[in-house]
Amino acid sequence: MLIQNIDMGFTIANEMEKKVESVNFALQTISATVEEITAKNQEILATTNIIISEQEN
């Protein structure tokens, strides 16, 4: 019985590790997407600043 419990514990730990790896991958994907959006927003801001500057002159 003890060995079965230990085996079950390892099985659960392995499943949890897989889930953690999956969540980590999802977070990395989200992080990369946020970085892309931030870069695009910076481009838009720069373009907007150029347009405003040209209109002021």
N, CA, C and O atoms as a Tinker XYZ file with bonds, in Angstrom:
   228  protein
     1  N      0.836000   -1.204000    0.000000    73     2
     2  CA     0.000000    0.000000    0.000000    64     1     3
     3  C      0.872000    1.256000    0.000000    63     2     4     5
     4  O      0.588000    2.212000   -0.722000    81     3
     5  N      1.922000    1.253000    0.804000    73     3     6
     6  CA     2.811000    2.413000    0.863000    64     5     7
     7  C      3.457000    2.671000   -0.495000    63     6     8     9
     8  O      3.559000    3.815000   -0.936000    81     7
     9  N      3.889000    1.602000   -1.150000    73     7    10
    10  CA     4.532000    1.741000   -2.461000    64     9    11
    11  C      3.528000    2.274000   -3.475000    63    10    12    13
    12  O      3.880000    3.098000   -4.319000    81    11
    13  N      2.274000    1.809000   -3.401000    73    11    14
    14  CA     1.235000    2.314000   -4.302000    64    13    15
    15  C      1.005000    3.799000   -4.073000    63    14    16    17
    16  O      0.822000    4.553000   -5.028000    81    15
    17  N      1.013000    4.224000   -2.823000    73    15    18
    18  CA     0.831000    5.640000   -2.500000    64    17    19
    19  C      2.002000    6.475000   -3.023000    63    18    20    21
    20  O      1.815000    7.575000   -3.544000    81    19
    21  N      3.208000    5.931000   -2.874000    73    19    22
    22  CA     4.392000    6.640000   -3.376000    64    21    23
    23  C      4.329000    6.754000   -4.895000    63    22    24    25
    24  O      4.609000    7.813000   -5.455000    81    23
    25  N      3.954000    5.646000   -5.566000    73    23    26
    26  CA     3.810000    5.667000   -7.022000    64    25    27
    27  C      2.759000    6.687000   -7.454000    63    26    28    29
    28  O      2.963000    7.427000   -8.417000    81    27
    29  N      1.647000    6.723000   -6.744000    73    27    30
    30  CA     0.583000    7.685000   -7.060000    64    29    31
    31  C      1.104000    9.110000   -6.862000    63    30    32    33
    32  O      0.804000   10.002000   -7.655000    81    31
    33  N      1.874000    9.313000   -5.814000    73    31    34
    34  CA     2.463000   10.626000   -5.569000    64    33    35
    35  C      3.358000   11.064000   -6.716000    63    34    36    37
    36  O      3.294000   12.213000   -7.152000    81    35
    37  N      4.194000   10.155000   -7.207000    73    35    38
    38  CA     5.066000   10.473000   -8.341000    64    37    39
    39  C      4.249000   10.745000   -9.598000    63    38    40    41
    40  O      4.573000   11.644000  -10.374000    81    39
    41  N      3.191000    9.966000   -9.793000    73    39    42
    42  CA     2.322000   10.158000  -10.959000    64    41    43
    43  C      1.692000   11.554000  -10.912000    63    42    44    45
    44  O      1.682000   12.275000  -11.910000    81    43
    45  N      1.176000   11.915000   -9.760000    73    43    46
    46  CA     0.568000   13.242000   -9.600000    64    45    47
    47  C      1.607000   14.333000   -9.801000    63    46    48    49
    48  O      1.338000   15.339000  -10.458000    81    47
    49  N      2.789000   14.137000   -9.239000    73    47    50
    50  CA     3.865000   15.135000   -9.390000    64    49    51
    51  C      4.245000   15.304000  -10.858000    63    50    52    53
    52  O      4.468000   16.424000  -11.316000    81    51
    53  N      4.318000   14.206000  -11.592000    73    51    54
    54  CA     4.652000   14.286000  -13.018000    64    53    55
    55  C      3.571000   15.016000  -13.805000    63    54    56    57
    56  O      3.875000   15.820000  -14.686000    81    55
    57  N      2.316000   14.739000  -13.489000    73    55    58
    58  CA     1.209000   15.426000  -14.161000    64    57    59
    59  C      1.231000   16.929000  -13.848000    63    58    60    61
    60  O      1.005000   17.760000  -14.728000    81    59
    61  N      1.503000   17.257000  -12.600000    73    59    62
    62  CA     1.572000   18.667000  -12.209000    64    61    63
    63  C      2.726000   19.363000  -12.928000    63    62    64    65
    64  O      2.599000   20.514000  -13.346000    81    63
    65  N      3.842000   18.667000  -13.069000    73    63    66
    66  CA     4.987000   19.246000  -13.764000    64    65    67
    67  C      4.631000   19.545000  -15.220000    63    66    68    69
    68  O      5.006000   20.588000  -15.756000    81    67
    69  N      3.910000   18.629000  -15.851000    73    67    70
    70  CA     3.478000   18.849000  -17.233000    64    69    71
    71  C      2.565000   20.064000  -17.321000    63    70    72    73
    72  O      2.670000   20.865000  -18.250000    81    71
    73  N      1.670000   20.194000  -16.351000    73    71    74
    74  CA     0.743000   21.326000  -16.351000    64    73    75
    75  C      1.500000   22.639000  -16.129000    63    74    76    77
    76  O      1.199000   23.652000  -16.760000    81    75
    77  N      2.468000   22.610000  -15.240000    73    75    78
    78  CA     3.277000   23.808000  -14.991000    64    77    79
    79  C      4.046000   24.194000  -16.251000    63    78    80    81
    80  O      4.129000   25.375000  -16.588000    81    79
    81  N      4.605000   23.214000  -16.945000    73    79    82
    82  CA     5.321000   23.488000  -18.186000    64    81    83
    83  C      4.379000   24.091000  -19.221000    63    82    84    85
    84  O      4.762000   25.001000  -19.956000    81    83
    85  N      3.160000   23.590000  -19.280000    73    83    86
    86  CA     2.162000   24.112000  -20.208000    64    85    87
    87  C      1.813000   25.560000  -19.874000    63    86    88    89
    88  O      1.716000   26.405000  -20.764000    81    87
    89  N      1.629000   25.834000  -18.600000    73    87    90
    90  CA     1.319000   27.203000  -18.169000    64    89    91
    91  C      2.505000   28.128000  -18.453000    63    90    92    93
    92  O      2.313000   29.260000  -18.897000    81    91
    93  N      3.713000   27.659000  -18.203000    73    91    94
    94  CA     4.900000   28.466000  -18.486000    64    93    95
    95  C      4.987000   28.803000  -19.967000    63    94    96    97
    96  O      5.302000   29.936000  -20.332000    81    95
    97  N      4.709000   27.820000  -20.824000    73    95    98
    98  CA     4.726000   28.061000  -22.266000    64    97    99
    99  C      3.680000   29.106000  -22.643000    63    98   100   101
   100  O      3.951000   30.004000  -23.440000    81    99
   101  N      2.488000   28.986000  -22.068000    73    99   102
   102  CA     1.426000   29.956000  -22.346000    64   101   103
   103  C      1.843000   31.350000  -21.898000    63   102   104   105
   104  O      1.600000   32.327000  -22.606000    81   103
   105  N      2.461000   31.449000  -20.740000    73   103   106
   106  CA     2.915000   32.754000  -20.245000    64   105   107
   107  C      4.005000   33.346000  -21.134000    63   106   108   109
   108  O      4.032000   34.556000  -21.358000    81   107
   109  N      4.899000   32.505000  -21.637000    73   107   110
   110  CA     5.937000   32.983000  -22.552000    64   109   111
   111  C      5.314000   33.495000  -23.836000    63   110   112   113
   112  O      5.754000   34.505000  -24.386000    81   111
   113  N      4.287000   32.799000  -24.316000    73   111   114
   114  CA     3.585000   33.232000  -25.525000    64   113   115
   115  C      2.900000   34.571000  -25.286000    63   114   116   117
   116  O      2.977000   35.470000  -26.124000    81   115
   117  N      2.238000   34.705000  -24.154000    73   115   118
   118  CA     1.577000   35.970000  -23.815000    64   117   119
   119  C      2.605000   37.086000  -23.699000    63   118   120   121
   120  O      2.379000   38.191000  -24.192000    81   119
   121  N      3.728000   36.806000  -23.055000    73   119   122
   122  CA     4.783000   37.804000  -22.885000    64   121   123
   123  C      5.310000   38.275000  -24.235000    63   122   124   125
   124  O      5.513000   39.471000  -24.446000    81   123
   125  N      5.530000   37.331000  -25.149000    73   123   126
   126  CA     6.017000   37.695000  -26.480000    64   125   127
   127  C      4.986000   38.551000  -27.209000    63   126   128   129
   128  O      5.344000   39.506000  -27.899000    81   127
   129  N      3.714000   38.210000  -27.058000    73   127   130
   130  CA     2.651000   38.987000  -27.691000    64   129   131
   131  C      2.592000   40.395000  -27.118000    63   130   132   133
   132  O      2.434000   41.364000  -27.860000    81   131
   133  N      2.717000   40.512000  -25.814000    73   131   134
   134  CA     2.720000   41.832000  -25.169000    64   133   135
   135  C      3.903000   42.660000  -25.672000    63   134   136   137
   136  O      3.759000   43.858000  -25.918000    81   135
   137  N      5.065000   42.032000  -25.826000    73   135   138
   138  CA     6.236000   42.744000  -26.343000    64   137   139
   139  C      5.995000   43.229000  -27.768000    63   138   140   141
   140  O      6.392000   44.340000  -28.119000    81   139
   141  N      5.349000   42.405000  -28.591000    73   139   142
   142  CA     5.029000   42.804000  -29.959000    64   141   143
   143  C      4.058000   43.986000  -29.967000    63   142   144   145
   144  O      4.229000   44.936000  -30.731000    81   143
   145  N      3.045000   43.917000  -29.116000    73   143   146
   146  CA     2.066000   45.002000  -29.030000    64   145   147
   147  C      2.736000   46.278000  -28.548000    63   146   148   149
   148  O      2.458000   47.360000  -29.065000    81   147
   149  N      3.613000   46.160000  -27.564000    73   147   150
   150  CA     4.330000   47.327000  -27.047000    64   149   151
   151  C      5.182000   47.962000  -28.138000    63   150   152   153
   152  O      5.203000   49.185000  -28.278000    81   151
   153  N      5.877000   47.146000  -28.905000    73   151   154
   154  CA     6.705000   47.662000  -30.001000    64   153   155
   155  C      5.837000   48.366000  -31.027000    63   154   156   157
   156  O      6.200000   49.443000  -31.502000    81   155
   157  N      4.699000   47.784000  -31.381000    73   155   158
   158  CA     3.786000   48.394000  -32.354000    64   157   159
   159  C      3.233000   49.699000  -31.803000    63   158   160   161
   160  O      3.123000   50.678000  -32.540000    81   159
   161  N      2.885000   49.733000  -30.531000    73   159   162
   162  CA     2.387000   50.967000  -29.910000    64   161   163
   163  C      3.443000   52.065000  -29.941000    63   162   164   165
   164  O      3.120000   53.237000  -30.140000    81   163
   165  N      4.718000   51.683000  -29.742000    73   163   166
   166  CA     5.795000   52.672000  -29.805000    64   165   167
   167  C      5.933000   53.231000  -31.217000    63   166   168   169
   168  O      6.186000   54.423000  -31.393000    81   167
   169  N      5.767000   52.368000  -32.228000    73   167   170
   170  CA     5.807000   52.832000  -33.615000    64   169   171
   171  C      4.668000   53.817000  -33.880000    63   170   172   173
   172  O      4.868000   54.863000  -34.498000    81   171
   173  N      3.477000   53.468000  -33.407000    73   171   174
   174  CA     2.309000   54.339000  -33.595000    64   173   175
   175  C      2.522000   55.677000  -32.895000    63   174   176   177
   176  O      2.208000   56.733000  -33.444000    81   175
   177  N      3.055000   55.623000  -31.689000    73   175   178
   178  CA     3.315000   56.853000  -30.940000    64   177   179
   179  C      4.324000   57.729000  -31.663000    63   178   180   181
   180  O      4.149000   58.944000  -31.747000    81   179
   181  N      5.380000   57.115000  -32.186000    73   179   182
   182  CA     6.387000   57.876000  -32.919000    64   181   183
   183  C      5.775000   58.525000  -34.157000    63   182   184   185
   184  O      6.041000   59.692000  -34.446000    81   183
   185  N      4.963000   57.777000  -34.880000    73   183   186
   186  CA     4.297000   58.312000  -36.068000    64   185   187
   187  C      3.359000   59.438000  -35.692000    63   186   188   189
   188  O      3.312000   60.465000  -36.369000    81   187
   189  N      2.613000   59.253000  -34.616000    73   187   190
   190  CA     1.687000   60.289000  -34.140000    64   189   191
   191  C      2.452000   61.558000  -33.770000    63   190   192   193
   192  O      2.024000   62.665000  -34.095000    81   191
   193  N      3.582000   61.392000  -33.090000    73   191   194
   194  CA     4.388000   62.554000  -32.703000    64   193   195
   195  C      4.919000   63.292000  -33.932000    63   194   196   197
   196  O      4.990000   64.521000  -33.937000    81   195
   197  N      5.293000   62.543000  -34.973000    73   195   198
   198  CA     5.762000   63.169000  -36.211000    64   197   199
   199  C      4.628000   63.969000  -36.850000    63   198   200   201
   200  O      4.826000   65.107000  -37.277000    81   199
   201  N      3.460000   63.376000  -36.911000    73   199   202
   202  CA     2.305000   64.060000  -37.515000    64   201   203
   203  C      1.977000   65.334000  -36.739000    63   202   204   205
   204  O      1.747000   66.388000  -37.332000    81   203
   205  N      1.957000   65.233000  -35.426000    73   203   206
   206  CA     1.666000   66.409000  -34.594000    64   205   207
   207  C      2.728000   67.478000  -34.820000    63   206   208   209
   208  O      2.401000   68.657000  -34.961000    81   207
   209  N      3.980000   67.082000  -34.855000    73   207   210
   210  CA     5.076000   68.023000  -35.067000    64   209   211
   211  C      4.937000   68.727000  -36.419000    63   210   212   213
   212  O      5.147000   69.936000  -36.518000    81   211
   213  N      4.584000   67.967000  -37.457000    73   211   214
   214  CA     4.411000   68.559000  -38.787000    64   213   215
   215  C      3.230000   69.521000  -38.814000    63   214   216   217
   216  O      3.293000   70.549000  -39.488000    81   215
   217  N      2.166000   69.212000  -38.102000    73   215   218
   218  CA     1.000000   70.084000  -38.084000    64   217   219
   219  C      1.279000   71.372000  -37.321000    63   218   220   221
   220  O      0.696000   72.414000  -37.620000    81   219
   221  N      2.167000   71.301000  -36.338000    73   219   222
   222  CA     2.503000   72.492000  -35.558000    64   221   223
   223  C      3.379000   73.442000  -36.354000    63   222   224   225
   224  O      3.392000   74.643000  -36.088000    81   223
   225  N      4.112000   72.917000  -37.328000    73   223   226
   226  CA     5.014000   73.758000  -38.125000    64   225   227
   227  C      4.326000   74.304000  -39.324000    63   226   228
   228  O      4.936000   75.033000  -40.107000    81   227
